[in-house]
Amino acid sequence: MSLKKISLGSFRVSAVLAALALAVPAAADETQYFPIPSSRVGPYSAMGTGYYGAQIDYLNYVNMNGGVNGVMLTWQECETEYNAAKTVECYQRLLEKDGQKIVVFDTLGTPGAYAVIDRMATDEVVLAQYGYGRTDAADGTVWPWVFNAAGHYWSQVAVQMRFMAEQEGGIENMRGKKVVHMHIDSAFGREPLPAMRAIAEQWGVTLVEIAVPPPGLEQQSQWLQVRRERPDWVTFWGAGSGMNSTGMTNAARIGFPRDRMIYVSFGAAEEDMYPAGDSSVGTYAMANALPGKEFPLVKAIEEQVYGAGEGNLADPNRVGTVYWNRGLAAAVMWIEALKNAQEIHGKVGQAVTGAEFRDGYEALNMTPERLEEIGIGGMVAPFALSCAEHAGPGRFAMMQWDGTKFVQVTDWNEPNDPAFIRQLIADSAAKYAAENGITPRTCP
Protein backbone atom coordinates (compact mmCIF):
# COMPACT_ATOMS: atom_id res chain seq x y z
CA MET A 1 0.00 0.00 0.00
CA SER A 2 1.41 3.40 -0.86
CA LEU A 3 1.66 6.16 1.72
CA LYS A 4 -0.74 8.26 -0.38
CA LYS A 5 -3.51 5.72 0.05
CA ILE A 6 -3.14 5.28 3.79
CA SER A 7 -6.22 6.30 5.75
CA LEU A 8 -6.02 7.90 9.16
CA GLY A 9 -7.29 4.69 10.74
CA SER A 10 -4.29 2.74 9.49
CA PHE A 11 -1.99 4.63 11.83
CA ARG A 12 -3.40 2.65 14.77
CA VAL A 13 -1.02 -0.07 15.78
CA SER A 14 -1.99 -3.51 16.96
CA ALA A 15 -1.74 -4.86 20.47
CA VAL A 16 1.08 -7.04 19.19
CA LEU A 17 3.25 -4.00 18.49
CA ALA A 18 2.40 -2.60 21.90
CA ALA A 19 3.47 -5.85 23.50
CA LEU A 20 6.77 -5.64 21.69
CA ALA A 21 7.36 -2.05 22.81
CA LEU A 22 9.73 -3.15 25.58
CA ALA A 23 13.04 -4.22 24.13
CA VAL A 24 15.67 -5.77 26.38
CA PRO A 25 18.88 -6.94 24.75
CA ALA A 26 20.05 -10.30 25.97
CA ALA A 27 23.21 -10.78 27.96
CA ALA A 28 24.09 -7.08 28.14
CA ASP A 29 26.21 -6.12 31.15
CA GLU A 30 25.43 -2.42 30.82
CA THR A 31 22.15 -0.92 29.61
CA GLN A 32 20.72 2.60 29.28
CA TYR A 33 16.97 2.95 29.64
CA PHE A 34 14.88 5.31 27.45
CA PRO A 35 11.15 6.16 27.62
CA ILE A 36 8.85 6.23 24.58
CA PRO A 37 5.75 8.30 25.53
CA SER A 38 4.11 7.62 22.19
CA SER A 39 0.92 8.95 20.60
CA ARG A 40 -0.13 6.19 18.22
CA VAL A 41 -3.91 6.59 18.50
CA GLY A 42 -6.29 9.50 18.14
CA PRO A 43 -6.32 12.52 15.81
CA TYR A 44 -2.55 13.03 16.06
CA SER A 45 -1.56 9.43 15.38
CA ALA A 46 0.18 10.18 12.07
CA MET A 47 2.72 12.26 13.97
CA GLY A 48 3.25 9.77 16.76
CA THR A 49 3.55 6.61 14.68
CA GLY A 50 6.15 8.19 12.42
CA TYR A 51 8.14 10.08 15.07
CA TYR A 52 8.28 7.45 17.80
CA GLY A 53 8.55 4.65 15.24
CA ALA A 54 11.79 6.23 14.01
CA GLN A 55 13.12 6.57 17.56
CA ILE A 56 12.60 2.86 18.20
CA ASP A 57 14.09 2.05 14.80
CA TYR A 58 17.22 4.02 15.67
CA LEU A 59 17.58 2.46 19.12
CA ASN A 60 17.32 -0.94 17.44
CA TYR A 61 19.90 0.12 14.86
CA VAL A 62 22.34 1.24 17.56
CA ASN A 63 21.93 -2.06 19.41
CA MET A 64 22.48 -4.03 16.17
CA ASN A 65 25.78 -2.19 15.85
CA GLY A 66 27.09 -2.85 19.34
CA GLY A 67 25.28 -0.24 21.39
CA VAL A 68 26.94 2.95 22.64
CA ASN A 69 30.50 1.88 23.42
CA GLY A 70 29.03 -1.49 24.38
CA VAL A 71 26.14 -0.09 26.43
CA MET A 72 22.93 -1.58 25.07
CA LEU A 73 19.74 0.43 24.92
CA THR A 74 16.42 -0.57 26.48
CA TRP A 75 13.11 1.22 26.24
CA GLN A 76 9.52 1.03 27.33
CA GLU A 77 6.50 2.55 25.60
CA CYS A 78 3.41 4.23 27.08
CA GLU A 79 0.48 5.63 25.06
CA THR A 80 -0.33 9.30 25.76
CA GLU A 81 -2.84 9.90 22.94
CA TYR A 82 -1.19 13.36 22.73
CA ASN A 83 -3.05 14.24 25.92
CA ALA A 84 -1.32 16.32 28.60
CA ALA A 85 -2.85 14.46 31.56
CA LYS A 86 -1.97 11.09 30.06
CA THR A 87 1.53 12.39 29.30
CA VAL A 88 2.00 13.04 33.02
CA GLU A 89 0.73 9.54 33.80
CA CYS A 90 3.15 8.05 31.28
CA TYR A 91 6.00 10.10 32.69
CA GLN A 92 5.37 8.70 36.15
CA ARG A 93 4.98 5.17 34.80
CA LEU A 94 8.11 5.30 32.67
CA LEU A 95 10.33 7.19 35.14
CA GLU A 96 12.05 4.10 36.50
CA LYS A 97 12.45 0.48 35.43
CA ASP A 98 14.45 -2.25 37.12
CA GLY A 99 16.13 0.32 39.31
CA GLN A 100 17.29 2.53 36.44
CA LYS A 101 15.82 6.00 35.91
CA ILE A 102 15.25 7.61 32.55
CA VAL A 103 17.68 10.37 31.57
CA VAL A 104 15.55 12.06 28.89
CA PHE A 105 11.87 12.62 28.06
CA ASP A 106 10.37 13.67 24.71
CA THR A 107 6.64 14.49 24.67
CA LEU A 108 6.34 15.45 20.96
CA GLY A 109 3.94 18.17 21.99
CA THR A 110 3.85 21.53 23.70
CA PRO A 111 0.87 20.75 25.99
CA GLY A 112 2.64 17.64 27.27
CA ALA A 113 5.91 19.52 27.68
CA TYR A 114 4.24 22.21 29.79
CA ALA A 115 2.61 19.49 31.88
CA VAL A 116 5.91 17.89 32.95
CA ILE A 117 8.45 20.70 32.61
CA ASP A 118 8.55 21.60 36.31
CA ARG A 119 9.42 18.00 37.26
CA MET A 120 12.68 17.87 35.34
CA ALA A 121 15.01 19.53 37.85
CA THR A 122 13.70 17.51 40.79
CA ASP A 123 13.90 14.20 38.92
CA GLU A 124 17.12 15.12 37.05
CA VAL A 125 15.69 14.27 33.65
CA VAL A 126 16.40 16.16 30.42
CA LEU A 127 13.27 17.41 28.66
CA ALA A 128 14.24 17.14 24.99
CA GLN A 129 11.81 19.44 23.19
CA TYR A 130 12.68 18.59 19.60
CA GLY A 131 11.21 21.59 17.78
CA TYR A 132 8.31 22.24 20.16
CA GLY A 133 7.57 23.21 23.74
CA ARG A 134 8.25 26.18 25.96
CA THR A 135 10.36 28.65 24.01
CA ASP A 136 12.05 30.60 26.80
CA ALA A 137 13.52 27.29 28.01
CA ALA A 138 16.15 28.06 25.37
CA ASP A 139 17.77 30.07 28.17
CA GLY A 140 19.82 27.43 29.97
CA THR A 141 20.61 29.72 32.89
CA VAL A 142 16.97 29.55 33.99
CA TRP A 143 16.03 26.15 32.54
CA PRO A 144 19.08 23.88 33.06
CA TRP A 145 17.15 20.67 32.29
CA VAL A 146 15.22 21.73 29.18
CA PHE A 147 16.59 21.74 25.63
CA ASN A 148 15.37 22.33 22.12
CA ALA A 149 17.84 20.81 19.68
CA ALA A 150 15.72 21.62 16.62
CA GLY A 151 15.05 25.30 17.18
CA HIS A 152 11.89 26.72 18.75
CA TYR A 153 8.63 28.33 17.72
CA TRP A 154 9.75 31.94 18.11
CA SER A 155 12.59 31.46 15.65
CA GLN A 156 10.32 29.42 13.40
CA VAL A 157 7.63 32.08 13.16
CA ALA A 158 10.33 34.72 12.66
CA VAL A 159 11.68 32.72 9.71
CA GLN A 160 8.13 32.52 8.36
CA MET A 161 7.85 36.30 8.61
CA ARG A 162 11.23 36.64 6.90
CA PHE A 163 9.99 34.49 4.02
CA MET A 164 6.88 36.66 3.64
CA ALA A 165 9.03 39.78 3.55
CA GLU A 166 11.27 38.27 0.88
CA GLN A 167 8.24 37.40 -1.25
CA GLU A 168 6.92 40.95 -0.82
CA GLY A 169 10.23 42.51 -1.85
CA GLY A 170 11.59 43.49 1.57
CA ILE A 171 10.60 44.28 5.14
CA GLU A 172 9.67 47.83 4.14
CA ASN A 173 6.93 46.38 1.94
CA MET A 174 5.39 44.49 4.85
CA ARG A 175 4.02 47.72 6.36
CA GLY A 176 0.25 47.69 5.99
CA LYS A 177 0.10 43.97 5.18
CA LYS A 178 -2.30 41.74 7.08
CA VAL A 179 -1.33 38.31 8.44
CA VAL A 180 -3.77 35.83 9.96
CA HIS A 181 -2.39 33.42 12.53
CA MET A 182 -4.85 30.52 12.55
CA HIS A 183 -4.00 28.12 15.33
CA ILE A 184 -5.29 25.26 17.39
CA ASP A 185 -6.47 26.66 20.71
CA SER A 186 -3.80 25.10 22.91
CA ALA A 187 -0.41 25.95 24.38
CA PHE A 188 1.09 24.78 21.07
CA GLY A 189 -1.04 27.09 18.94
CA ARG A 190 -0.44 30.10 21.17
CA GLU A 191 3.29 29.55 21.71
CA PRO A 192 4.57 31.64 18.73
CA LEU A 193 2.41 34.67 19.49
CA PRO A 194 4.82 36.70 21.69
CA ALA A 195 7.43 36.79 18.93
CA MET A 196 4.87 37.18 16.17
CA ARG A 197 3.21 40.13 17.89
CA ALA A 198 6.55 41.83 18.49
CA ILE A 199 7.66 41.43 14.86
CA ALA A 200 4.27 42.56 13.54
CA GLU A 201 4.43 45.71 15.65
CA GLN A 202 8.00 46.39 14.58
CA TRP A 203 7.19 45.94 10.87
CA GLY A 204 3.81 47.66 10.84
CA VAL A 205 1.91 44.44 10.08
CA THR A 206 -1.71 43.91 11.12
CA LEU A 207 -1.89 40.58 12.94
CA VAL A 208 -5.24 38.79 13.22
CA GLU A 209 -5.36 35.84 15.62
CA ILE A 210 -7.96 33.15 14.92
CA ALA A 211 -8.23 30.16 17.25
CA VAL A 212 -9.65 26.74 16.31
CA PRO A 213 -10.95 24.46 19.11
CA PRO A 214 -9.21 21.05 19.29
CA PRO A 215 -9.05 18.68 17.51
CA GLY A 216 -9.46 21.30 14.80
CA LEU A 217 -11.77 19.56 12.36
CA GLU A 218 -14.45 22.32 12.48
CA GLN A 219 -13.04 25.42 10.79
CA GLN A 220 -15.87 26.80 8.66
CA SER A 221 -16.53 29.92 10.74
CA GLN A 222 -12.81 30.66 11.00
CA TRP A 223 -12.37 30.56 7.23
CA LEU A 224 -15.40 32.80 6.77
CA GLN A 225 -13.53 35.26 9.00
CA VAL A 226 -10.47 34.88 6.76
CA ARG A 227 -12.64 35.72 3.75
CA ARG A 228 -13.87 38.87 5.52
CA GLU A 229 -10.37 39.89 6.66
CA ARG A 230 -8.80 39.38 3.21
CA PRO A 231 -5.27 38.81 4.61
CA ASP A 232 -2.10 38.82 2.56
CA TRP A 233 -0.77 35.73 4.35
CA VAL A 234 -1.99 32.98 6.66
CA THR A 235 0.24 31.15 9.12
CA PHE A 236 -1.40 27.85 10.01
CA TRP A 237 -0.45 26.36 13.37
CA GLY A 238 -2.26 23.03 13.27
CA ALA A 239 -1.68 19.56 14.69
CA GLY A 240 -2.89 16.30 13.21
CA SER A 241 -3.54 15.49 9.58
CA GLY A 242 -7.27 16.02 10.07
CA MET A 243 -6.90 19.65 11.15
CA ASN A 244 -4.14 20.43 8.68
CA SER A 245 -5.82 18.97 5.60
CA THR A 246 -9.11 20.61 6.61
CA GLY A 247 -7.31 23.96 6.59
CA MET A 248 -6.24 23.50 2.96
CA THR A 249 -9.63 22.32 1.75
CA ASN A 250 -11.32 25.27 3.44
CA ALA A 251 -8.81 27.68 1.94
CA ALA A 252 -9.63 26.27 -1.48
CA ARG A 253 -13.35 26.59 -0.79
CA ILE A 254 -13.11 30.34 -0.15
CA GLY A 255 -10.52 30.87 -2.88
CA PHE A 256 -7.57 31.74 -0.62
CA PRO A 257 -4.32 30.86 -2.46
CA ARG A 258 -2.32 28.05 -0.89
CA ASP A 259 0.94 29.73 -1.89
CA ARG A 260 0.03 32.39 0.67
CA MET A 261 -0.28 29.84 3.46
CA ILE A 262 2.65 28.72 5.60
CA TYR A 263 2.25 25.66 7.79
CA VAL A 264 4.13 25.10 11.03
CA SER A 265 6.52 22.14 11.12
CA PHE A 266 3.80 20.06 12.84
CA GLY A 267 1.63 20.54 9.76
CA ALA A 268 4.46 19.99 7.34
CA ALA A 269 4.30 16.26 6.67
CA GLU A 270 3.15 14.09 3.81
CA GLU A 271 0.28 12.77 5.94
CA ASP A 272 -0.99 16.35 6.30
CA MET A 273 -0.99 16.97 2.55
CA TYR A 274 -2.35 13.80 0.96
CA PRO A 275 -5.86 13.93 2.46
CA ALA A 276 -6.39 17.43 1.01
CA GLY A 277 -5.71 16.24 -2.54
CA ASP A 278 -5.43 19.02 -5.12
CA SER A 279 -6.27 21.60 -2.44
CA SER A 280 -2.82 21.05 -0.92
CA VAL A 281 -0.81 21.97 -4.03
CA GLY A 282 1.35 25.05 -3.51
CA THR A 283 1.14 25.06 0.29
CA TYR A 284 4.31 26.21 2.05
CA ALA A 285 5.55 24.31 5.10
CA MET A 286 8.46 24.68 7.52
CA ALA A 287 11.03 21.96 8.14
CA ASN A 288 13.42 21.33 11.01
CA ALA A 289 14.26 17.95 9.45
CA LEU A 290 14.00 17.42 5.71
CA PRO A 291 12.36 14.31 4.27
CA GLY A 292 14.14 11.85 2.01
CA LYS A 293 15.66 8.38 1.86
CA GLU A 294 18.91 9.48 0.30
CA PHE A 295 20.61 10.15 3.65
CA PRO A 296 23.11 7.37 4.50
CA LEU A 297 21.71 6.74 7.99
CA VAL A 298 18.18 6.38 6.62
CA LYS A 299 19.45 3.88 4.04
CA ALA A 300 21.35 1.94 6.70
CA ILE A 301 18.31 1.63 8.98
CA GLU A 302 16.15 0.55 6.05
CA GLU A 303 18.68 -2.12 5.11
CA GLN A 304 19.64 -3.38 8.57
CA VAL A 305 16.54 -2.89 10.73
CA TYR A 306 13.77 -3.31 8.18
CA GLY A 307 15.82 -5.81 6.24
CA ALA A 308 15.87 -7.97 9.37
CA GLY A 309 12.13 -7.58 9.85
CA GLU A 310 12.63 -5.50 13.00
CA GLY A 311 11.20 -2.19 11.78
CA ASN A 312 8.63 -0.46 13.97
CA LEU A 313 6.47 1.08 11.24
CA ALA A 314 3.42 -0.84 10.07
CA ASP A 315 4.09 0.60 6.60
CA PRO A 316 7.83 0.61 5.73
CA ASN A 317 7.10 3.08 2.91
CA ARG A 318 6.96 5.77 5.57
CA VAL A 319 10.71 5.48 6.21
CA GLY A 320 12.24 8.75 5.03
CA THR A 321 9.08 10.82 5.40
CA VAL A 322 8.98 14.03 7.43
CA TYR A 323 7.75 12.68 10.77
CA TRP A 324 10.00 9.61 10.61
CA ASN A 325 13.10 11.65 9.74
CA ARG A 326 12.31 14.09 12.51
CA GLY A 327 12.00 11.29 15.08
CA LEU A 328 15.26 9.85 13.80
CA ALA A 329 17.05 13.17 14.25
CA ALA A 330 15.68 13.54 17.78
CA ALA A 331 16.94 10.07 18.74
CA VAL A 332 20.33 10.80 17.18
CA MET A 333 20.72 13.67 19.64
CA TRP A 334 20.02 11.33 22.58
CA ILE A 335 22.77 8.97 21.52
CA GLU A 336 25.24 11.77 20.78
CA ALA A 337 24.53 13.17 24.25
CA LEU A 338 25.04 9.72 25.77
CA LYS A 339 28.41 9.38 24.03
CA ASN A 340 29.42 12.85 25.24
CA ALA A 341 28.34 12.05 28.79
CA GLN A 342 30.35 8.83 28.86
CA GLU A 343 33.47 10.67 27.68
CA ILE A 344 33.05 13.72 29.91
CA HIS A 345 32.60 11.65 33.06
CA GLY A 346 35.07 8.86 32.32
CA LYS A 347 32.31 6.29 31.93
CA VAL A 348 32.91 4.97 28.41
CA GLY A 349 31.14 1.64 28.22
CA GLN A 350 28.93 2.44 31.22
CA ALA A 351 25.44 3.80 31.79
CA VAL A 352 25.17 7.43 32.86
CA THR A 353 22.97 9.34 35.31
CA GLY A 354 20.53 12.10 34.43
CA ALA A 355 22.96 14.81 35.57
CA GLU A 356 25.74 13.28 33.47
CA PHE A 357 23.42 12.99 30.48
CA ARG A 358 22.54 16.67 30.82
CA ASP A 359 26.23 17.54 30.63
CA GLY A 360 26.40 15.46 27.47
CA TYR A 361 23.44 17.30 25.98
CA GLU A 362 25.02 20.68 26.72
CA ALA A 363 28.13 19.43 24.91
CA LEU A 364 26.30 18.65 21.67
CA ASN A 365 28.29 20.10 18.79
CA MET A 366 26.58 19.04 15.59
CA THR A 367 28.98 20.45 13.04
CA PRO A 368 28.41 19.80 9.34
CA GLU A 369 31.25 17.29 9.52
CA ARG A 370 29.74 15.43 12.47
CA LEU A 371 26.31 15.31 10.81
CA GLU A 372 27.95 13.83 7.71
CA GLU A 373 29.73 11.20 9.84
CA ILE A 374 26.43 10.17 11.42
CA GLY A 375 24.76 10.05 8.01
CA ILE A 376 22.28 12.92 8.27
CA GLY A 377 24.28 15.72 6.68
CA GLY A 378 21.86 18.18 5.10
CA MET A 379 18.83 16.61 6.78
CA VAL A 380 19.06 18.96 9.77
CA ALA A 381 20.81 22.28 10.34
CA PRO A 382 24.16 22.32 12.19
CA PHE A 383 24.17 23.67 15.75
CA ALA A 384 25.99 23.64 19.07
CA LEU A 385 24.59 23.79 22.60
CA SER A 386 26.17 25.09 25.79
CA CYS A 387 25.40 25.85 29.42
CA ALA A 388 23.45 28.99 28.49
CA GLU A 389 22.37 28.12 24.95
CA HIS A 390 19.74 25.39 24.82
CA ALA A 391 18.06 26.51 21.59
CA GLY A 392 19.63 24.51 18.81
CA PRO A 393 20.14 25.96 15.35
CA GLY A 394 17.28 28.47 15.15
CA ARG A 395 17.28 27.79 11.40
CA PHE A 396 14.48 26.35 9.31
CA ALA A 397 14.04 25.39 5.67
CA MET A 398 10.95 26.30 3.67
CA MET A 399 9.32 23.55 1.62
CA GLN A 400 6.44 23.65 -0.86
CA TRP A 401 4.08 20.79 -1.69
CA ASP A 402 3.85 20.01 -5.41
CA GLY A 403 1.04 17.47 -5.13
CA THR A 404 3.21 14.40 -4.64
CA LYS A 405 6.21 15.53 -2.59
CA PHE A 406 7.82 18.42 -0.76
CA VAL A 407 10.25 20.58 -2.69
CA GLN A 408 12.82 22.54 -0.68
CA VAL A 409 12.64 26.21 -1.71
CA THR A 410 15.06 27.85 0.74
CA ASP A 411 18.26 26.95 2.54
CA TRP A 412 18.39 26.76 6.35
CA ASN A 413 17.41 30.34 7.18
CA GLU A 414 17.53 32.16 10.49
CA PRO A 415 15.33 35.10 11.56
CA ASN A 416 16.10 38.54 10.12
CA ASP A 417 17.23 39.62 13.58
CA PRO A 418 18.34 36.64 15.71
CA ALA A 419 19.49 38.96 18.49
CA PHE A 420 15.97 40.38 18.75
CA ILE A 421 14.50 36.91 19.20
CA ARG A 422 17.19 35.99 21.71
CA GLN A 423 16.42 39.12 23.74
CA LEU A 424 12.74 38.19 23.82
CA ILE A 425 13.76 34.80 25.21
CA ALA A 426 16.10 36.30 27.81
CA ASP A 427 13.41 38.75 28.96
CA SER A 428 10.76 36.03 29.22
CA ALA A 429 13.07 33.66 31.10
CA ALA A 430 14.16 36.43 33.47
CA LYS A 431 10.52 37.26 34.20
CA TYR A 432 9.75 33.61 34.93
CA ALA A 433 12.77 33.36 37.22
CA ALA A 434 11.76 36.49 39.15
CA GLU A 435 8.15 35.33 39.54
CA ASN A 436 9.22 31.88 40.76
CA GLY A 437 12.14 32.80 43.01
CA ILE A 438 14.73 31.17 40.74
CA THR A 439 18.33 32.35 40.83
CA PRO A 440 19.72 31.87 37.29
CA ARG A 441 22.90 29.83 37.27
CA THR A 442 26.15 31.39 36.13
CA CYS A 443 27.54 29.89 32.95
CA PRO A 444 31.19 30.06 31.85
Order of alpha helices (4+ residues) and beta strands (2+ residues): alpha-beta-alpha-beta-alpha-beta-beta-beta-alpha-alpha-beta-beta-alpha-beta-alpha-alpha-beta-alpha-beta-alpha-beta-alpha-beta-alpha-alpha-alpha-beta-alpha-beta-beta-beta-alpha
